[in-house]
Each structure stands twice: as C-alpha cells, then as structure tokens.
Amino acid sequence: YNHMKTIYTIDEDYDFNLDVLAINSHEKAYKLCWIINKKMNLHLIKKKDHVFQGNLNLRFQKFSYHNTYTETRYHVISNHSIDGCLDPSNKSVNYFFLIEGEVYNKNKIIQTLTQINEILLVFELNLSKNKQIIPFIVDD
C-alpha cells in the first residue's frame, strides 16, 4: 500500500485573543492587584514569576486570575526586573494587564482601570507588530 507523507505547516501569524494594556502606577504590584480585584471583581493572585525567553535573570512578578465561567484569563505582569524590562520599547510602563479569552469588553476594562486613582495612565499596546506579542505569551 501507499504511504502518504503528511506535511504540517505552522502559520506564522499568531491568532491569539490577547489584549495587552500598559499601566503606569507607583503602587507595588500586590497593592495594585488588590485595588483592581476590588474595582473589577476579579481574583488576581500571585503566581510564579513570568520568565522571559528562558533567561532566568529576567523574572517578572505575575498575578493571574482565570474566570472559568467566561474562559477569560487575566494577568498583571511587572515590566521591570532587576536585570531589565519585559518590553524595552516601553520602559516607562510599570505593569502590563493581559486579557486572553473570548468574553470581555476591552473598552469597559480600560474605562474601569482609568477610574482607579492609583493608576496614572492606561493605554493599549499595538500587538500588530508581530514580534511584540512574544514577551506576553504566558504559558501556565
């Protein structure tokens, strides 16, 4: 009989349902997450550090919450570690608020975060430049 060779190609364009909001705040990460939890009715809790590209020196504080009802995941990741930035092109940003999933209203989230006194600035990162999504892939 005839052996057919199967060829799998991996599409370079990631089709993540991922939004990344940049947050400027002088608060410590745990306090900021506590405030966000209260304001947005989330349950962000401290997780193991986000390690970027296998570089164990580049560790970033991470707080996460998985809403199993809407299958939406929320992460707050620090932009700064002892040895560098998660996103060097946005050095002035303190934290990133990642939203992955199907059911959420990004504009409402931005509006809610903007209303928090301890947050000085919120803006959406443009992930269309493909390389920029890589630091924000959370694999746990």
N, C-alpha and C positions, 0 to 999 in steps of 0.2 A: 504494500500500500504506500501511499504518497505522503511524505512528511511535509507539512506546510510550515514555513518559518513565520512566526508571529513577530512583528516589529511594533514595539510601543514607543511612541514619541511623547515627550513631556513638553507641554505647552509652556513657553517662557512667561507668558502673561499670567501672573497670579490673579485668580478671581476670588480674592478674599472679600468677605463682607466685613470690612475693617475701617473704622474711622479713628483718627488719632487727633486728639485735641491737645494743644500746648497750653500749659497753665503756668503763670507766674504767681508765686506766693512765697512769703518769707516764713511761713509756718513749717514746722517739722512734718515729715511725711505722715506719721501716725496721727497727728493732730488734724492735719488737712483731711485725711481719710475719715476721721471721726466726724468732722463737720459735714463732709459730703454724704456720709451714711445717714446722718440726721436729716439733711435737707432733701435727699433724693430717695430715702427709704431703701438704701442698699445695705449690704453687709460685707463691705470690703475688709478682709483680714490679712495680716502679714503672712506672706508666703516666703519660700526660699528665694534668695536673690536671683534676679534675672542676670544670666551670664551671657555676654555678647560674644558671638563667634568663637566660643571655646577659650577665650582669653580669661583665665581665672582671676586676673587682676581687675578686669573690667566687670565689676559686680554692681548691680543697681538695685536699690531697695524696691520691693514689689508688694503691692497689696491687691488682692483679687477677690472677685465675687462672681459666682455662676448662678444665674437665675434659671433653674431647671424648668420652670413653667414656660418661659418665653425662649429658652435656649439662647440666652444672651449672656455673654461674658464681659465683665468689666475689669480693667486693670489700671492701677495707678503705678507708674514706674518713674523713679527718680532719674533725672537727666545727668546727674553728677555722681561720680565715684571718685575715690582717691586718685585713680590713675587716668581719668579722662571723662569725656562726655559720651552718652549714648548717641546723641545726634550733634556732632561737632558743628554742623551748619546752623544750629540754633542754640549756641552756647548760653544765651541769656535766659533760656527757658529752664524752669526749676523741675517741672513734672510733666509727664505725658499721661493723658487719660485715654485709654484704649477701649473701644467698644466693638465687640465682634458678635455677629449673630444676625437674626432676621428681624426681630420685632423691637424697634426702638425709634424714638423721634429725636434725631440728632439736633434739630433746631431748638427743641424744648430743653434738651440736656444743656446745650450751650447757654440758653437763656437762664436756666436754673443756676448753673455754675457762675455766671456773671453776677447774679444777685448775692453771692456769698462775699461778705465784706473782706474776708481774709484772702480772697483771690483778686489779684490786681489786674490780671489780663487773661483772656481766654481766646485762642484763635485755632482754626482748623488747619492742620498740616495738609499740604497738597501732596498726596502719595502717587500722583500720576507719573512722576519721575520714578521709574521702576526700582532703582537701587535704594530709594529712600524707605521702602517698606521693610527691607531686610532686618534692620535693628528692632523692629516692632513685632516680629514673629515670636509669639510666646508659645512654647511647646509643652505646657503642662496642664 
